[in-house]
Amino acid sequence: MTARARLYLDLALFGALFMAYNPAWTGLAVHEWLCIVAIVPLLFHIVVNWDQTLQILRRFAAIVRATPKVNLVVDAALFVAAVTVMLSGLLVSQYVAKVIGVTIVPTSVWVSTHSWSADATIALLLVHSALHWRWIVKTAGKLGRPRRSAADDPIIAIRLATRRLEASPRGEQYATVPATTDPRHRP
């Protein structure tokens, strides 16, 4: 998945979670359905970034730098808060529960759990975004520019060809040819 597509996914997910944060903004029915629909891009976000998460776990285990540790802790806390807000949301649901034929009488424990986990999710989402601000700015800066491909840019074509040669599975060595075409000059 390209960085541009990931940014669009992340922005849509952020917007959906932000709009779902306060049921008074959208109404309770839209709030509940928006939260249900947001589960799919949230899971997709986790799957798309799984390699990065594993890389951070490796760095955390090796105790390399402070930023990846903070990022991992924030992401883990965000995951727990998001799962808590979703599960508690289902347990206090009024409209979604009716669709599946269940009548729920929300208890104060689940309502308060839903409220504090929603607050925690938004706060941790803002911290998560702040930790990744460089990537967000870099990728957002590319949104207005047309995409460059190997067909459009000879430099990109050369870089791609070089990477293919360097990644050759047989480890072949390629000889270089002298730049001169003068027949008197022989290496």
C-alpha positions as CSV (number, residue, x, y, z in Angstrom):
1,M,0.0,0.0,0.0
2,T,1.4,3.4,-0.9
3,A,2.1,6.1,1.6
4,R,-0.6,8.2,0.0
5,A,-3.2,5.5,0.3
6,R,-2.2,4.9,3.9
7,L,-2.5,8.6,4.7
8,Y,-6.1,8.7,3.1
9,L,-7.0,5.7,5.2
10,D,-5.6,7.2,8.4
11,L,-7.3,10.6,7.8
12,A,-10.6,8.9,7.1
13,L,-10.2,6.8,10.2
14,F,-9.3,9.8,12.3
15,G,-12.2,11.7,11.0
16,A,-14.7,8.9,11.7
17,L,-13.4,8.4,15.2
18,F,-13.4,12.1,15.9
19,M,-17.0,12.5,14.6
20,A,-18.0,9.5,16.7
21,Y,-16.4,10.8,19.8
22,N,-19.5,12.9,20.9
23,P,-22.9,11.4,20.1
24,A,-24.4,14.9,20.4
25,W,-22.6,15.9,17.2
26,T,-24.2,13.2,15.0
27,G,-27.1,11.7,17.1
28,L,-27.0,8.4,18.9
29,A,-28.0,6.3,15.9
30,V,-25.3,7.7,13.6
31,H,-22.8,7.5,16.4
32,E,-23.4,3.8,16.9
33,W,-23.3,2.9,13.2
34,L,-20.3,5.1,12.6
35,C,-18.4,3.2,15.3
36,I,-19.4,-0.1,13.9
37,V,-18.3,0.9,10.4
38,A,-15.0,2.3,11.7
39,I,-14.0,-1.2,12.9
40,V,-13.1,-2.3,9.4
41,P,-10.6,0.5,8.5
42,L,-9.2,0.2,12.1
43,L,-8.4,-3.5,11.6
44,F,-7.1,-2.7,8.1
45,H,-4.8,0.0,9.6
46,I,-3.4,-2.5,12.1
47,V,-2.8,-5.1,9.3
48,V,-1.1,-2.6,7.0
49,N,1.2,-1.4,9.7
50,W,1.9,-4.8,11.2
51,D,5.5,-5.0,9.8
52,Q,6.2,-1.6,11.4
53,T,4.7,-2.7,14.7
54,L,7.0,-5.8,14.6
55,Q,10.0,-3.7,13.8
56,I,9.2,-1.4,16.8
57,L,8.8,-4.5,19.0
58,R,12.3,-5.7,17.9
59,R,13.7,-2.3,18.7
60,F,11.9,-2.2,22.0
61,A,13.4,-5.6,22.9
62,A,16.9,-4.4,21.9
63,I,16.4,-1.2,23.9
64,V,17.7,1.0,21.1
65,R,16.0,4.4,21.3
66,A,13.3,6.1,23.4
67,T,11.0,7.2,20.6
68,P,10.0,3.7,19.4
69,K,9.4,2.7,23.0
70,V,7.1,5.6,23.6
71,N,5.4,4.9,20.2
72,L,4.9,1.2,21.2
73,V,3.4,2.1,24.6
74,V,1.1,4.7,23.1
75,D,0.0,2.3,20.3
76,A,-0.6,-0.5,22.8
77,A,-2.6,1.9,25.1
78,L,-4.5,3.2,22.1
79,F,-5.4,-0.3,21.1
80,V,-6.7,-1.2,24.6
81,A,-8.6,2.0,24.8
82,A,-10.1,1.6,21.3
83,V,-11.2,-2.0,22.0
84,T,-12.6,-1.0,25.4
85,V,-14.6,1.9,23.8
86,M,-16.0,-0.5,21.1
87,L,-16.9,-3.3,23.4
88,S,-18.5,-1.0,26.0
89,G,-20.2,0.8,23.2
90,L,-21.9,-2.4,22.2
91,L,-22.9,-3.0,25.8
92,V,-24.6,0.4,26.0
93,S,-25.9,0.3,22.4
94,Q,-29.5,1.3,21.8
95,Y,-29.9,1.3,18.0
96,V,-27.4,-1.4,16.9
97,A,-28.7,-3.8,19.6
98,K,-32.3,-3.3,18.3
99,V,-31.2,-4.3,14.8
100,I,-29.8,-7.6,16.0
101,G,-32.9,-8.1,18.2
102,V,-31.4,-7.5,21.6
103,T,-32.7,-5.1,24.2
104,I,-30.0,-3.6,26.4
105,V,-30.4,-1.7,29.6
106,P,-27.1,0.2,30.0
107,T,-25.6,0.1,33.5
108,S,-23.7,3.1,34.9
109,V,-20.5,1.0,35.0
110,W,-20.6,0.4,31.2
111,V,-21.7,4.0,30.5
112,S,-18.8,5.4,32.5
113,T,-16.3,2.9,31.0
114,H,-17.5,3.9,27.6
115,S,-17.1,7.6,28.4
116,W,-13.6,7.4,29.9
117,S,-12.3,5.0,27.2
118,A,-13.6,7.3,24.5
119,D,-11.7,10.2,26.2
120,A,-8.6,8.1,26.4
121,T,-8.9,7.0,22.8
122,I,-9.1,10.5,21.5
123,A,-6.2,11.7,23.7
124,L,-4.0,8.8,22.7
125,L,-5.0,9.3,19.0
126,L,-3.7,12.8,19.2
127,V,-0.5,11.6,20.9
128,H,-0.2,8.9,18.2
129,S,-0.6,11.6,15.5
130,A,2.0,13.8,17.2
131,L,4.5,11.0,17.2
132,H,4.0,10.5,13.5
133,W,3.8,14.2,12.5
134,R,6.9,14.0,10.3
135,W,5.4,11.2,8.2
136,I,2.0,12.9,8.0
137,V,3.6,16.2,6.9
138,K,5.9,14.5,4.4
139,T,3.1,12.4,2.9
140,A,0.6,15.3,2.9
141,G,3.1,17.5,1.1
142,K,3.2,15.0,-1.7
143,L,-0.6,15.0,-2.2
144,G,-0.7,18.0,-4.5
145,R,2.2,16.8,-6.7
146,P,1.6,14.4,-9.6
147,R,3.0,10.9,-9.0
148,R,6.4,10.2,-10.7
149,S,7.0,6.9,-12.3
150,A,10.0,5.2,-14.0
151,A,8.3,6.1,-17.4
152,D,8.3,9.8,-16.5
153,D,11.7,10.1,-14.9
154,P,14.9,8.5,-16.0
155,I,16.5,8.9,-12.6
156,I,13.7,6.7,-11.0
157,A,14.2,4.2,-13.8
158,I,18.0,4.0,-13.1
159,R,17.4,3.7,-9.3
160,L,14.9,0.9,-9.8
161,A,17.2,-1.0,-12.2
162,T,20.1,-0.6,-9.7
163,R,18.0,-2.0,-6.9
164,R,17.1,-5.0,-9.0
165,L,20.7,-5.6,-9.8
166,E,21.8,-5.2,-6.2
167,A,19.0,-7.6,-5.0
168,S,19.9,-10.3,-7.5
169,P,19.4,-13.6,-5.8
170,R,22.5,-15.2,-7.4
171,G,24.8,-12.5,-6.2
172,E,26.1,-11.8,-9.7
173,Q,28.8,-9.3,-10.1
174,Y,28.5,-6.9,-13.0
175,A,31.6,-5.4,-14.7
176,T,31.7,-1.7,-15.4
177,V,32.5,-0.4,-18.9
178,P,34.9,2.6,-19.3
179,A,33.2,5.8,-20.1
180,T,35.5,6.6,-23.0
181,T,35.0,5.4,-26.6
182,D,38.5,6.3,-27.8
183,P,39.9,3.2,-29.4
184,R,43.5,4.2,-28.3
185,H,42.4,4.0,-24.6
186,R,42.2,0.5,-23.3
187,P,41.9,-0.4,-19.7
